[in-house]
Amino acid sequence: MNKIAVFDFDETLIEENSLRYLFKFLLGNKPLFLYLFPILLNYRVYLGQFKTVIKQRLYKVALTNQDPKSVYQAGCAAAKNLTQIKLVVDRLIELNEQGVDVWIITASPQSFIQGVVDELQWPVKRVIGTLLEPRNDLLSGIVGEECQKEEKVHRFDGIVKQENLVFTVLEGYGNLPVDIPMLGLALQQFYVKDGKLSAFVKEV
């Protein structure tokens, strides 16, 4: 029986949104907003999908024709700049020491977060994140289904089914409301808000 704990990454293990470090690494110091003017012509901006359109635009300009290895390297470079939420990171380490496999399930690109994890030497068994689509050995600038909300559960279920894992998810850590589906995988559920950890009880 595999004992597993699942963690979100941004605003759960670290305080900030890590994507800005990915974009800065790949695009340099040019202000990111300068890349966003074309989205003003995108009708989805006016349908309440502003954040999604911004993210897709930045992925497109930052990732197109990049070597996939550069995304991992960006994670390694970003690690030193991230503000860890000590209480949650300490619990991650404790669970590993107790023989629990730690999985990070994140909306950020999988290889980027893998770079962060490796650089920080966190004892993480597996990172599941958004996958980036290649084209002729380079990145296309197109991302796959973003690994957020219900997609986190879908990706988790797909892996355990493919690998025929017999498991129990003992604990889950995330932020609300986006991680409620992922927290539902776990027997004990916790959320992070303003750097503080609280038990999550879903209202009936």
Buried (B, 14 or more C-beta within 10 A) or exposed (E): EEBBBBBBBBBBBBBEEBBEBBBBBBBEEEEBEEBBEEBEEBEEBEEEEEEBBBBBBBBBBBBBEBEBEBBBBBBBBBBEEBEBBEEBBEBBEEBBEEEBBBBBBBBBBBBBBBBBBBBBEBEBEBBBBBBBEEEEEBBBBBBEEBBBBEBBBEBBEEBBEEEEEEBEBBBBBBBEEBBBBBBBBBEEBBBBEEEEBEEBEEEE
